[in-house]
Amino acid sequence: MLGVAQLQALNISATGKPRSASTGPACDWSDDNGPSKMFLTLTLVTKGDGMAG
């Protein structure tokens, strides 16, 4: 869900790990031990009432 250029701009060397969330598909990037010291999660809300829910 994030491209190579986007990951490089954030200084994230980790590869995204897709998963299923209760609201829809999600992806996690865990680089908390790498150069960025970040953990990112992206969830696409495709189930239920969307953002209103």
Sequence and secondary structure as in RCSB ss.txt:
>XXXX:A:sequence
MLGVAQLQALNISATGKPRSASTGPACDWSDDNGPSKMFLTLTLVTKGDGMAG
>XXXX:A:secstr
   HHHHHHTT     EEEEETTEEEEEEEETTSSS EEEEEE   STTGGG 
